[in-house]
Amino acid sequence: MKMGIISGTSIARSELFADWEAREVATQFGEVQVREKGDLVVLNRHGFERPLPPHAVNYRANIEALCQLGIRSVVTLSSVGSADPDLPPGSLVSCSDYMSFAPKTFIDDRTSAFAPVLSNPHLAGIASRSSVEIVRDKVYMQTRGPRFETKAEVRAIRTLGADVVGMTFGNEADLLLERGIEVTAFCMVDNFAHGVNSAELSMEAFEALVASNQVRINQFLSDLVDYLSNCS
C-alpha cells in the first residue's frame, strides 16, 4: 500500500527527503510537487519551491494529488501553538479530534452529512518505533491564519476544549477523510499560544522555537519513515 506523509516547515528544514525523487502531479485544482521513495510519498503542504502561507495553500490540489497517486493512508505532522500551560513547546502530540468551523470540502453542489472521525490507525505502531515521546489524545483547533490568534481568541479556544491551535491540519483532515483516506495525526508544539504564558510571541521568537525543535523533528521523521517503509 502506498502511504503519504504531509508536513510543512519540518520537511523544508530536514535533509531526510533531499534525495527523494521529485514529481509533478497535475490535478483539476492545480499542479502539486511531491517527492517519492518506494511506496512512500511526501508532500510539503506549503510547496517545496515557493512556500505559501497557510491561508493560501491549495488544499484541494494537495489532497487530490495524493488520491491520484493511490494513497490510502496519510500521516500528518503540523506545527501548533499550545493552549495548555502544561503542554510546553517541544512536545510532540497526537490528536484524536479536531475543530474547524469553516470546513474544506470537495462537495460544492449540495449539503453534506459527512462527519469526520480521526482513526489514527498507525499511532500505536509509530509510537512503538519513535524515540520521541508522544503525548496522546489532544484536540486541535483550526484557525485561518496567517496571523497569530488574539488573546481573546485563545481564551475561546481553551473554553471550547482545544489543546493546540494551528492553521492547516483541519483543512487537510476534512479533505482526506472526505475522500476515504485514513489519517494519523501528529503535531509539534512550537510555541505557547497568545496569552497562555508571558513568553514573547513574535515571528522572530517563533522561528527560533521552530529551529530549536528541529533536532526532535528530524529524529521523529527518521523513525516515521523507517516505520512506514516496513508497513507499506
C-alpha positions as CSV (number, residue, x, y, z in Angstrom):
1,M,0.0,0.0,0.0
2,K,1.4,3.4,-0.9
3,M,1.4,5.8,2.0
4,G,1.8,9.5,2.3
5,I,3.4,12.0,4.7
6,I,2.2,15.6,4.8
7,S,4.1,18.2,6.7
8,G,5.5,21.7,6.1
9,T,8.3,23.6,7.9
10,S,9.6,20.3,9.3
11,I,10.1,18.9,5.8
12,A,11.6,22.1,4.5
13,R,14.2,22.1,7.2
14,S,15.1,18.4,7.0
15,E,17.7,16.8,4.8
16,L,15.9,13.4,5.0
17,F,13.9,13.9,1.8
18,A,16.6,15.7,-0.2
19,D,17.4,12.7,-2.4
20,W,13.8,11.5,-2.9
21,E,12.6,11.7,-6.5
22,A,10.6,14.9,-7.3
23,R,7.4,14.5,-9.3
24,E,4.8,17.0,-10.5
25,V,1.2,15.8,-10.3
26,A,-1.4,17.6,-12.4
27,T,-4.9,17.8,-10.9
28,Q,-8.0,19.7,-11.8
29,F,-7.3,22.1,-9.0
30,G,-3.7,22.8,-9.9
31,E,-0.2,21.2,-10.0
32,V,1.4,19.7,-6.9
33,Q,5.0,18.7,-6.4
34,V,5.7,15.6,-4.3
35,R,8.7,13.5,-3.5
36,E,8.7,9.7,-3.7
37,K,10.8,6.8,-2.5
38,G,9.5,3.3,-3.0
39,D,5.9,3.2,-1.8
40,L,6.2,6.4,0.3
41,V,5.2,9.9,-0.9
42,V,6.0,13.1,1.0
43,L,4.1,16.3,0.4
44,N,5.1,19.8,1.7
45,R,1.7,21.4,2.2
46,H,3.2,24.8,1.6
47,G,5.1,23.7,-1.5
48,F,8.8,22.7,-1.9
49,E,9.8,25.6,-4.1
50,R,7.7,28.7,-3.4
51,P,6.2,28.2,0.1
52,L,2.7,29.5,0.5
53,P,1.2,30.9,3.8
54,P,-1.4,28.7,5.4
55,H,-4.5,30.6,4.2
56,A,-3.2,30.5,0.6
57,V,-2.3,26.7,0.4
58,N,-4.2,24.9,-2.4
59,Y,-5.5,22.1,-0.1
60,R,-7.8,20.6,-2.7
61,A,-4.9,20.2,-5.1
62,N,-2.7,18.7,-2.5
63,I,-5.2,16.0,-1.4
64,E,-6.3,15.3,-5.0
65,A,-2.7,14.7,-5.9
66,L,-2.4,12.1,-3.2
67,C,-5.6,10.5,-4.4
68,Q,-4.3,10.3,-7.9
69,L,-1.2,8.6,-6.7
70,G,-3.2,5.9,-5.0
71,I,-2.5,7.0,-1.4
72,R,-5.0,5.4,1.1
73,S,-3.3,6.2,4.4
74,V,-1.6,9.5,5.4
75,V,0.5,10.6,8.4
76,T,0.4,14.4,9.0
77,L,2.8,16.5,11.1
78,S,1.8,20.0,11.9
79,S,3.3,23.0,13.8
80,V,1.0,24.2,16.5
81,G,0.7,26.6,19.4
82,S,-0.2,25.2,22.8
83,A,-3.4,26.5,24.5
84,D,-2.5,24.4,27.6
85,P,0.1,25.9,30.1
86,D,1.1,22.3,30.9
87,L,1.9,21.4,27.3
88,P,5.1,23.3,26.6
89,P,7.0,23.9,23.3
90,G,8.9,20.9,22.2
91,S,6.0,18.5,23.0
92,L,5.1,16.1,20.2
93,V,1.4,15.3,20.4
94,S,-1.1,13.0,18.7
95,C,-4.6,14.5,18.0
96,S,-7.7,12.3,18.5
97,D,-10.1,15.0,17.3
98,Y,-10.2,18.5,15.8
99,M,-12.4,21.6,15.4
100,S,-12.9,23.6,12.2
101,F,-15.8,25.9,11.8
102,A,-15.0,26.8,8.1
103,P,-14.6,23.2,6.7
104,K,-12.8,22.5,3.4
105,T,-14.7,20.2,1.1
106,F,-14.7,18.8,-2.4
107,I,-18.6,19.0,-2.4
108,D,-19.8,22.3,-3.9
109,D,-23.3,21.4,-5.1
110,R,-25.2,20.1,-2.1
111,T,-25.3,19.8,1.7
112,S,-23.0,17.1,3.1
113,A,-23.9,14.9,6.1
114,F,-20.3,13.7,6.3
115,A,-19.0,13.8,9.9
116,P,-15.1,13.4,10.1
117,V,-13.5,10.9,12.5
118,L,-9.8,10.6,13.1
119,S,-8.9,6.9,13.4
120,N,-5.1,7.2,13.9
121,P,-4.5,3.7,12.6
122,H,-0.8,3.9,12.8
123,L,-0.5,5.7,16.1
124,A,0.4,2.6,18.1
125,G,3.0,1.4,15.6
126,I,4.6,4.8,15.2
127,A,4.7,5.3,18.9
128,S,6.4,2.0,19.5
129,R,9.1,3.0,17.0
130,S,9.5,6.6,17.9
131,S,12.4,7.7,20.1
132,V,10.5,11.0,20.7
133,E,7.8,10.8,23.4
134,I,4.3,11.3,22.1
135,V,1.6,13.0,24.2
136,R,-1.7,11.4,23.1
137,D,-5.4,12.3,22.8
138,K,-5.2,16.1,22.2
139,V,-7.7,18.2,20.4
140,Y,-6.7,20.5,17.5
141,M,-8.3,23.8,16.7
142,Q,-8.1,25.1,13.1
143,T,-7.8,28.9,12.5
144,R,-7.4,30.6,9.2
145,G,-4.2,32.5,9.7
146,P,-1.8,33.8,8.6
147,R,-1.6,35.9,11.8
148,F,-1.4,34.5,15.3
149,E,-4.6,34.4,17.3
150,T,-5.5,37.2,19.7
151,K,-5.6,36.6,23.5
152,A,-9.4,36.6,23.4
153,E,-9.4,34.0,20.6
154,V,-7.1,31.8,22.6
155,R,-9.3,32.1,25.7
156,A,-12.3,31.0,23.5
157,I,-10.2,28.1,22.0
158,R,-9.4,26.9,25.5
159,T,-13.0,27.2,26.6
160,L,-14.1,25.1,23.7
161,G,-11.8,22.3,24.8
162,A,-8.9,22.6,22.3
163,D,-5.4,21.8,23.5
164,V,-3.5,23.1,20.4
165,V,-4.1,25.6,17.7
166,G,-2.9,25.6,14.1
167,M,-3.7,26.9,10.6
168,T,-3.5,23.8,8.3
169,F,-4.4,20.4,9.7
170,G,-8.2,20.8,9.9
171,N,-8.3,21.7,6.2
172,E,-6.3,18.6,5.3
173,A,-8.2,16.3,7.6
174,D,-11.6,17.4,6.1
175,L,-10.5,16.6,2.6
176,L,-8.6,13.5,3.3
177,L,-11.4,11.9,5.3
178,E,-14.0,13.0,2.8
179,R,-12.1,11.1,0.2
180,G,-11.8,8.0,2.4
181,I,-8.1,8.3,3.2
182,E,-7.2,7.3,6.7
183,V,-5.3,9.8,8.8
184,T,-2.8,9.5,11.7
185,A,-2.2,13.0,13.1
186,F,0.8,14.4,14.9
187,C,1.7,18.0,15.9
188,M,4.8,19.6,17.2
189,V,4.2,22.3,19.8
190,D,6.4,25.2,18.6
191,N,5.1,27.9,20.9
192,F,2.6,28.8,23.5
193,A,-0.5,30.4,22.1
194,H,-1.0,34.2,22.7
195,G,-1.6,34.9,26.3
196,V,-1.1,31.3,27.6
197,N,2.1,32.5,29.4
198,S,4.3,35.5,29.5
199,A,6.7,34.3,26.7
200,E,7.3,36.7,23.8
201,L,5.1,36.0,20.7
202,S,6.7,37.3,17.5
203,M,7.8,35.9,14.2
204,E,11.5,36.0,15.4
205,A,10.7,34.2,18.6
206,F,8.5,31.7,16.8
207,E,11.2,30.9,14.2
208,A,13.8,30.4,17.0
209,L,11.5,27.9,18.7
210,V,10.9,26.0,15.5
211,A,14.6,25.8,14.9
212,S,15.2,24.6,18.4
213,N,12.7,21.8,17.9
214,Q,14.2,20.6,14.6
215,V,16.5,18.0,16.1
216,R,13.5,16.3,17.7
217,I,11.6,16.6,14.5
218,N,14.4,15.1,12.4
219,Q,14.6,12.1,14.7
220,F,10.8,11.6,14.6
221,L,10.7,11.9,10.8
222,S,13.5,9.3,10.6
223,D,11.7,6.9,12.9
224,L,8.4,7.6,11.0
225,V,10.0,6.8,7.6
226,D,11.6,3.7,9.0
227,Y,8.2,2.5,10.3
228,L,6.2,3.3,7.2
229,S,8.9,1.7,4.9
230,N,8.3,-1.6,6.8
231,C,4.5,-1.5,6.7
232,S,3.7,0.0,3.3
